[in-house]
Amino acid sequence: MVASGLLLTSVVLAAEELRITHWEPSSAASDSDTKMFSVTAQGLENESVRVMFDNKALPDSQIQHRDGRLMFSLQGDHHRSGPLWLEQRKAKSNPIWLSLAGSHVVAASEDEVATNMDGLTTYVDLVSVIIEESHDGAEEAKRLADKFGVRVVGAIPPLNTYQLRLSVSSLVERDALILRLGNEVSVDAVVIEETSAESPRQSQEQDSAAEPSAPDQNEWTANRFLDAVNYYTRRLNTKAQPIKTHPIRVGVIERDVDFDAPDFNGYLGDCRSKESGTCVYARDAKKPDDHGTTVTGILAADWDNGGNSGFLSGLNKASPGFDVIVERGSDAGITANVAASVNLVQDGVRVLNWSWGIHRIGAVSVDGNEVDSLVRSGLAMSGYEELLEEFFLWLRREHPDVVVVNSAGNASSYSSRDEYRLPSSFVTEQLFVVGGHELSEKSGLNVNDPGYATKRKASNIDMRVDITAAACARGSTPVRGEQGEAHCGTSYATPLVTGLLAAMMSIDPELTPAQLRMLLRRSAMTISDEHDFESVDADDLTSPILPSERGNNLNNPDVGHSARLDMQKALDLTVQSLDRVR
């Protein structure tokens, strides 16, 4: 009986680890300099708790503690965005990234969504309006609110976008009011959300949660993953010609990460006090096999725990410090993804990982079959397209050194056509689109051989795809030493490219998006699809590698029809280009 009691106690304690599971601003659209925040945590006892923000404890007078929820205020002009974690007794929570940038939109509850004529879940009384640049967005949003009897409940100020709570009770009433709003001279576009309320995976893209027969991290040999880690840690530490590295912030648009998993348990509390080269800031997830944990794990999972192995955490011996910030603000679909991205960019993120995307209803695969996953109506897609266009215009104007890495998708469809796919269809130097490949069944081939890897059938294709990377990786596990299940999809190819670009920037932070793309493509290897005839342009796996993108100093000088990521060679070319500058 004693042993059973001890076991029960240990299980209860394990379930009550101090973890931050949610946070949000209490008044996102307020013009006040004082900002209110709410933090929800599990394992929080009703006694004194230290709220650590940017490595300083907030005064107790600023904090209200009630049933696992903390309310506190910050003066915007006295603080800047930074890590926040909780300390109670000897326990330390996971650190989150508290952004003071001010973009936030509200998610709908289950009572605030309905099914439209296309059979898709859509928000009933929440829409966003994009105000024309010639108008003051905040003032115009208030005018519209007064005119139409609605409330401003969210905002993305840099994009002149404001979220409105409509006084409607049905989709018919909503659509009538949307028509009236859209006819206002000051309104560029109205954005509606077609997203389920609080749905964990609706906005993610994953062609298979687990594939028992899929290879594990051996897939990464096709991208020279370990060679790149070895090159970075050895070459950059060379005494004869040392290279100074620079800290880089990486933004991951995902919901949360499981900090109970051995892959992430070392990131609790003040990560920087442990002299770790890589830090992770995220809300806590309930399970280690969630989408966000796997995507983040490819970037930052601790090594030798039996689960995932992060590329950036593998560079710790020579790392200048990578901050991996996992955040998507709220569960308000694509609009929330964009709002969180704006905040992260304003907080200094140089690389954004977008392992998500959507298809328009009616999109077809390369075989002519209709795509039935992650689809949205034409009305929703047109609003999303306008919002994403505003984002990339703002990025080019205000933050031209930032890059976004987006998954091509897993519908065997096309990535370059906006009538089929967003956001990968956008043509801008700051957007990198990643397709997926897998190891071929041939044995005994050198990694340089075009037949070493082959296109993953589910991966979206065509000229807009910049590069392909391994689509399969092992997920994190709850038990140390245990092998995780394989997760496959372009979602997991994307962070390989994100991590590599961050490493390249750490070597030379002056690299422009155009230069990063050139180095990435110039270093790439070729994939052979073994067709009897050359594919038409629309069926290319990626944009063809041009002779100008190859260079004459590579081991494989062939001009290929598709690009396979070579992580080690990309780092080598980055160092070479830096040496020429020096």
C-alpha positions in Angstrom: 0.0 0.0 0.0 2.9 2.3 0.8 4.5 1.8 -2.6 1.1 2.4 -4.3 0.7 5.6 -2.4 4.2 6.8 -3.4 3.4 6.0 -7.0 0.2 7.9 -6.9 1.9 10.9 -5.3 4.6 11.0 -7.9 2.0 10.8 -10.7 0.1 13.7 -9.2 3.3 15.8 -8.8 4.3 15.0 -12.4 0.9 16.3 -13.5 1.4 19.5 -11.5 4.7 20.7 -12.9 4.8 24.5 -13.0 4.0 25.4 -16.7 2.7 28.4 -18.5 0.0 27.2 -20.9 -1.5 30.5 -22.1 -1.0 34.2 -22.1 -2.7 37.1 -23.8 -3.0 40.9 -23.6 -6.1 42.0 -21.8 -6.7 45.1 -24.0 -5.0 44.7 -27.4 -6.7 47.6 -29.1 -6.1 50.1 -26.2 -4.1 53.2 -26.8 -3.0 53.3 -23.2 0.7 53.1 -22.4 -0.1 50.8 -19.6 -0.6 47.3 -21.0 -2.5 44.5 -19.1 -1.6 40.9 -19.5 -3.1 37.6 -18.3 -1.0 34.4 -17.8 -2.5 31.0 -17.2 -0.4 28.3 -15.6 -0.8 24.8 -14.4 0.8 23.6 -11.1 0.5 27.1 -9.7 -0.4 27.1 -6.0 -2.3 29.8 -4.1 0.7 31.3 -2.5 3.4 33.8 -3.3 4.8 33.5 -6.9 7.6 35.4 -8.6 6.9 36.7 -12.1 10.3 37.1 -13.8 10.2 39.3 -16.8 13.4 40.1 -18.7 15.4 38.6 -15.7 13.8 40.9 -13.1 11.0 40.1 -10.7 7.9 42.2 -11.1 6.7 44.0 -7.9 4.0 42.0 -6.0 1.9 45.2 -6.2 1.5 44.8 -9.9 0.4 41.2 -9.8 -3.1 39.7 -9.1 -3.1 35.9 -8.5 -6.4 34.0 -8.8 -6.9 30.3 -9.4 -4.0 29.5 -11.7 -4.3 32.9 -13.5 -2.0 35.9 -13.1 -2.9 39.4 -14.1 -0.3 42.1 -14.2 0.4 45.4 -15.9 3.5 46.9 -17.6 4.3 50.4 -18.7 5.1 50.2 -22.4 7.7 53.0 -22.3 9.6 51.4 -19.4 9.8 47.9 -20.8 10.6 46.0 -23.9 9.6 42.6 -25.2 11.4 39.7 -23.5 11.3 36.3 -21.8 8.9 35.8 -18.9 8.7 32.8 -16.5 7.3 31.9 -13.1 9.1 30.8 -9.9 7.4 29.3 -7.0 9.3 27.6 -4.2 12.1 25.8 -6.1 10.1 25.2 -9.3 10.6 27.2 -12.4 8.2 27.3 -15.4 8.8 27.3 -19.1 9.8 30.7 -20.4 7.4 32.4 -22.8 8.2 35.4 -25.0 6.1 38.4 -23.9 5.8 40.7 -26.8 4.9 44.4 -26.2 4.7 45.1 -29.9 0.9 45.3 -29.7 -0.6 43.2 -32.6 -3.2 40.8 -31.4 -6.5 39.4 -32.7 -9.3 37.5 -30.8 -10.3 33.9 -31.5 -13.9 32.8 -31.7 -15.4 30.5 -29.2 -17.5 27.4 -30.2 -20.7 29.6 -29.9 -19.3 32.1 -32.3 -18.7 30.0 -35.4 -21.1 28.4 -37.9 -20.9 26.2 -41.0 -21.1 28.1 -44.3 -22.5 26.9 -47.7 -19.2 25.3 -48.5 -19.4 23.1 -45.4 -16.5 25.1 -43.8 -16.4 26.4 -40.2 -16.4 30.2 -40.3 -16.4 33.1 -37.7 -19.9 34.7 -37.4 -19.3 38.0 -35.7 -15.5 38.6 -36.0 -14.0 40.1 -39.1 -10.9 42.2 -39.8 -10.8 45.3 -42.0 -7.7 46.5 -43.8 -7.7 50.3 -43.9 -6.2 52.1 -46.9 -2.8 53.5 -46.3 -3.9 57.1 -46.8 -6.0 56.9 -43.6 -5.1 56.7 -39.9 -6.0 53.1 -39.2 -6.9 53.5 -35.5 -9.1 56.6 -36.1 -10.8 55.1 -39.1 -11.5 51.9 -37.3 -13.2 53.9 -34.5 -15.2 55.8 -37.1 -16.4 52.5 -38.7 -17.2 51.1 -35.3 -19.4 54.1 -34.5 -21.1 54.1 -37.9 -21.9 50.4 -38.0 -22.5 49.8 -34.3 -19.5 47.4 -33.9 -16.5 47.1 -31.5 -12.8 47.2 -32.2 -11.4 44.1 -30.4 -8.1 43.5 -32.1 -5.5 45.1 -34.2 -2.4 44.7 -36.4 -1.4 48.4 -36.4 1.7 48.2 -38.8 -0.6 46.6 -41.4 -3.5 49.1 -40.8 -5.7 46.1 -40.0 -8.3 46.1 -37.2 -10.5 43.4 -36.0 -14.2 44.2 -35.4 -16.9 42.4 -33.3 -20.1 42.7 -35.3 -23.6 42.9 -33.9 -24.9 40.0 -35.9 -26.3 36.6 -35.1 -26.1 34.7 -38.4 -24.0 34.4 -41.5 -26.6 36.2 -43.6 -26.4 39.2 -41.3 -22.6 39.0 -41.3 -22.3 38.9 -45.1 -24.7 41.8 -45.5 -22.6 43.9 -43.0 -19.4 42.8 -44.7 -20.8 44.1 -48.0 -21.5 47.5 -46.4 -18.0 47.6 -44.8 -16.3 46.7 -48.1 -18.1 49.5 -49.8 -16.5 52.1 -47.5 -13.9 54.2 -49.4 -11.4 53.8 -46.6 -11.6 50.0 -46.5 -9.1 48.1 -48.7 -10.4 44.6 -47.9 -12.4 42.7 -45.3 -10.9 39.5 -43.9 -13.1 36.7 -42.7 -11.8 33.7 -40.8 -12.7 30.1 -41.8 -11.1 28.4 -38.8 -12.6 26.1 -36.2 -12.8 27.4 -32.7 -9.7 26.5 -30.6 -8.9 23.7 -33.0 -5.3 22.5 -32.5 -4.5 21.4 -36.0 -6.8 23.1 -38.5 -4.1 25.6 -39.5 -1.2 23.1 -39.5 -0.3 21.0 -42.5 1.0 17.5 -41.9 0.4 14.8 -44.4 0.9 12.1 -41.8 1.1 12.3 -38.0 2.9 9.0 -37.8 4.4 6.6 -40.3 5.7 3.4 -38.6 7.6 2.5 -41.8 9.1 5.9 -42.4 12.8 6.4 -41.8 14.1 8.4 -38.9 16.7 11.2 -38.8 18.7 9.2 -41.4 16.6 11.1 -43.9 18.7 14.1 -42.9 21.8 12.5 -44.4 20.4 13.7 -47.8 20.9 17.2 -46.5 24.3 16.7 -44.8 22.8 17.6 -41.4 25.6 16.2 -39.2 28.2 17.4 -41.7 26.8 20.9 -41.2 26.9 20.7 -37.4 30.4 19.4 -37.5 31.5 22.1 -39.9 30.0 25.0 -37.9 31.4 23.8 -34.5 34.9 23.1 -35.9 35.5 25.6 -38.6 34.2 28.6 -36.6 36.4 27.7 -33.6 39.6 27.5 -35.6 42.3 29.3 -33.8 44.2 30.2 -36.9 41.3 32.0 -38.5 38.4 32.4 -36.0 35.0 33.7 -37.2 33.0 35.9 -34.9 29.4 34.8 -34.8 26.3 36.9 -34.0 23.1 36.1 -32.0 20.0 35.5 -34.2 16.4 35.4 -33.2 14.1 32.8 -34.9 10.3 33.0 -34.9 8.2 29.8 -35.1 4.5 30.4 -35.8 3.2 27.4 -33.7 1.0 27.1 -30.7 3.2 25.5 -28.1 6.0 23.1 -27.1 6.0 20.2 -24.5 8.5 21.2 -21.9 8.0 17.9 -20.0 9.7 16.1 -22.9 13.4 15.5 -22.3 14.1 17.3 -25.6 13.0 20.6 -23.9 13.2 20.1 -20.2 16.5 21.9 -20.1 15.0 25.2 -21.2 13.0 25.9 -18.1 13.5 29.2 -16.2 16.3 31.6 -17.2 17.8 29.9 -20.2 20.6 32.5 -20.6 21.9 31.9 -17.1 22.9 28.4 -18.2 25.2 29.7 -20.9 23.2 27.7 -23.4 23.8 28.7 -27.0 20.1 28.1 -27.9 17.0 29.1 -25.9 13.4 28.2 -26.5 10.4 30.4 -25.5 7.0 28.9 -25.8 3.7 28.0 -24.1 3.6 24.5 -22.7 1.9 21.7 -24.7 0.2 18.7 -23.2 1.8 16.1 -25.5 5.2 15.8 -27.1 4.0 14.6 -30.4 2.1 17.8 -31.3 2.9 19.7 -34.5 4.6 22.6 -32.7 6.9 20.4 -30.6 8.1 18.5 -33.6 8.7 21.5 -35.7 10.5 23.3 -32.9 12.4 20.1 -32.1 14.1 20.1 -35.5 15.5 23.5 -34.6 16.2 23.3 -30.9 15.6 19.8 -29.3 18.4 18.8 -26.9 20.6 16.0 -28.2 21.0 12.4 -27.1 17.6 12.1 -25.4 16.2 9.5 -27.8 13.6 11.9 -29.3 14.4 14.7 -31.8 17.8 16.5 -32.4 17.8 20.2 -33.0 20.1 21.7 -35.6 20.6 25.0 -33.8 21.1 23.3 -30.4 23.7 21.1 -32.2 25.7 24.3 -32.8 25.9 25.2 -29.1 29.7 24.7 -28.9 30.3 27.6 -31.3 26.9 29.3 -31.1 26.5 33.0 -30.5 23.1 32.4 -29.0 19.9 31.5 -31.0 16.6 32.6 -29.5 13.8 30.3 -30.8 10.5 32.1 -30.1 7.4 29.9 -30.6 4.3 32.0 -30.7 1.1 32.5 -32.7 -0.8 34.9 -30.4 -4.2 33.3 -30.4 -6.1 30.6 -32.2 -7.7 33.1 -34.7 -6.4 31.3 -37.8 -4.4 33.0 -40.5 -5.0 36.5 -39.1 -3.4 35.4 -35.8 -0.5 33.9 -37.6 0.2 37.2 -39.4 -0.3 39.3 -36.2 2.2 37.1 -34.3 4.6 37.4 -37.2 4.4 41.2 -37.1 5.1 41.2 -33.4 8.1 38.8 -33.7 9.6 40.9 -36.5 9.3 44.0 -34.5 10.9 42.2 -31.6 14.0 41.5 -33.7 13.4 38.1 -35.3 15.4 37.7 -38.5 13.9 34.3 -39.7 10.3 33.3 -39.5 9.2 29.6 -39.8 5.8 29.2 -41.4 5.0 25.5 -41.4 1.4 26.2 -42.5 -0.6 27.0 -45.6 -4.0 26.7 -47.2 -5.6 25.8 -50.5 -8.6 27.3 -52.2 -11.7 25.1 -52.7 -11.4 23.6 -56.2 -7.6 23.3 -56.1 -6.4 20.1 -57.8 -3.4 17.9 -57.4 -1.0 17.1 -60.2 -3.1 14.0 -60.9 -6.3 16.1 -61.4 -7.9 15.1 -58.1 -9.5 17.8 -56.0 -7.6 18.8 -52.8 -9.7 18.2 -49.7 -7.5 19.2 -46.9 -6.8 22.7 -45.5 -9.2 24.3 -48.0 -10.9 27.7 -47.7 -13.6 29.4 -49.7 -12.9 32.0 -52.4 -14.2 34.8 -50.2 -11.8 33.9 -47.3 -8.9 33.4 -49.7 -9.3 36.8 -51.2 -9.1 38.4 -47.8 -6.1 36.3 -46.7 -4.4 37.3 -49.9 -4.8 41.0 -49.2 -3.6 40.6 -45.7 -0.5 38.6 -46.7 0.2 41.1 -49.4 0.1 43.9 -46.8 2.5 41.9 -44.6 5.1 41.4 -47.3 4.9 45.0 -48.5 5.4 46.1 -44.9 8.3 43.6 -44.5 10.0 44.9 -47.7 9.6 48.5 -46.6 10.4 48.3 -42.9 12.4 45.1 -42.4 14.1 44.2 -45.7 16.6 41.9 -43.9 14.0 39.5 -42.6 13.1 36.2 -44.4 10.1 34.0 -44.1 10.5 30.2 -44.7 7.2 28.6 -45.8 6.2 24.9 -46.3 5.1 24.1 -49.9 2.3 21.9 -48.7 1.3 18.3 -48.8 -1.5 18.0 -51.3 0.5 17.0 -54.4 -0.6 20.3 -55.8 0.9 23.5 -57.1 2.6 26.1 -54.8 2.9 29.0 -57.2 -0.7 29.8 -58.1 -2.7 32.1 -55.7 -5.9 30.5 -56.9 -4.6 27.3 -55.5 -2.3 28.0 -52.6 -1.3 30.6 -49.9 1.1 31.9 -48.8 3.6 30.0 -50.9 2.3 31.6 -54.2 3.7 35.0 -53.3 6.7 36.1 -55.3 9.1 38.1 -53.1 12.8 37.8 -52.3 11.9 37.5 -48.6 9.8 34.4 -49.0 11.5 31.0 -49.2 9.3 28.0 -50.2 10.4 24.5 -49.1 9.3 21.2 -50.7 9.9 17.7 -49.3 12.0 14.7 -50.4 12.8 11.3 -49.0 15.6 8.8 -49.4 15.4 6.7 -52.5 15.3 2.9 -52.2 18.6 2.6 -54.1 21.6 1.6 -51.9 25.3 2.3 -52.2 24.9 5.8 -53.7 27.0 8.7 -52.8 25.1 11.6 -51.2 26.0 13.8 -54.2 24.3 11.3 -56.6 21.0 12.7 -57.9 19.4 9.4 -57.2 20.2 9.5 -53.5 16.9 11.2 -52.7 13.6 11.4 -54.5 10.5 13.7 -54.4 8.0 12.9 -51.7 4.8 12.2 -53.5 2.6 14.3 -51.2 4.8 17.4 -51.5 3.5 20.3 -53.5 5.6 21.2 -56.5 6.5 23.7 -59.2 8.6 26.7 -60.1 7.8 28.6 -56.9 9.5 26.0 -54.7 13.0 27.2 -54.0 14.5 24.1 -52.5 13.6 20.7 -51.0 14.6 19.2 -47.7 14.0 15.9 -45.8 10.3 15.6 -45.0 10.5 13.0 -42.2 11.8 13.4 -38.7 11.4 11.6 -35.3 9.2 13.5 -32.8 9.9 14.1 -29.2 9.0 11.6 -26.5 7.9 11.7 -22.9 10.6 9.3 -21.8 14.3 9.8 -22.0 16.0 7.3 -24.4 12.7 6.4 -26.1 12.5 6.7 -29.9 9.7 8.9 -31.1 7.3 8.2 -34.0 8.1 9.5 -37.4 6.4 12.6 -38.6 6.4 13.5 -42.2 5.4 16.5 -44.3 6.8 19.7 -45.7 6.1 21.2 -42.3 9.2 19.3 -41.1 11.3 20.1 -44.1 10.8 23.8 -43.5 12.7 24.1 -40.1 15.8 22.5 -41.7 16.0 25.5 -44.0 15.0 27.9 -41.3 17.8 26.7 -39.0 20.3 26.8 -41.8 19.4 30.3 -42.8 19.7 31.4 -39.1 23.2 29.8 -38.9 24.2 31.5 -42.1 23.1 34.8 -40.7 25.0 34.2 -37.5 28.1 34.0 -39.6 27.3 37.0 -41.7 24.4 39.1 -40.4 24.7 41.5 -43.4 23.5 38.9 -45.9 20.4 40.0 -47.8 17.5 37.7 -48.6 18.7 37.7 -52.3 22.2 36.7 -51.2 20.9 34.0 -48.9 18.8 32.5 -51.7 21.8 32.6 -54.0 24.0 30.7 -51.5 21.3 28.3 -50.7 20.6 27.4 -54.3 24.3 27.5 -55.4 25.2 25.0 -52.7 22.2 22.7 -53.5 22.4 19.2 -54.9 20.2 17.7 -57.6 17.3 15.3 -57.3 16.6 13.0 -60.2 13.0 12.1 -60.9 14.1 9.7 -63.7 11.5 10.7 -66.3 11.7 9.5 -69.9 10.9 13.0 -71.0 11.7 16.4 -69.4 8.9 17.6 -67.2 6.9 20.6 -68.3 7.6 23.7 -66.2 4.5 23.4 -64.0 5.6 19.9 -63.0 9.1 20.7 -61.9 9.7 19.8 -58.2 11.4 23.2 -57.7 12.5 26.1 -59.8 15.3 24.6 -62.1 18.8 25.3 -60.9 20.4 27.7 -63.5 24.1 27.5 -64.4 24.5 30.9 -62.7 23.3 29.3 -59.5 25.8 26.5 -59.7 29.2 28.0 -59.9 32.3 26.2 -61.0 33.8 25.1 -57.7 31.3 22.5 -56.7 31.9 18.7 -56.7 28.6 18.2 -58.6 28.6 20.7 -61.5 25.4 19.3 -63.2 22.7 21.7 -64.0 19.7 20.1 -62.2 16.0 20.3 -62.5 15.4 20.5 -58.8 17.4 21.6 -55.7 18.1 19.4 -52.7 19.3 21.2 -49.6 23.1 20.8 -48.8 23.5 22.3 -45.3 27.2 21.8 -45.0 28.0 23.3 -48.4 25.7 26.3 -47.8 27.7 27.1 -44.6 31.0 26.7 -46.4 29.9 29.1 -49.2 28.8 31.6 -46.5 32.2 31.5 -44.9 33.9 31.8 -48.3 31.8 34.9 -49.1 32.6 36.4 -45.7 36.4 35.7 -46.3 36.2 37.6 -49.6 34.6 40.6 -47.9 37.2 40.6 -45.1 
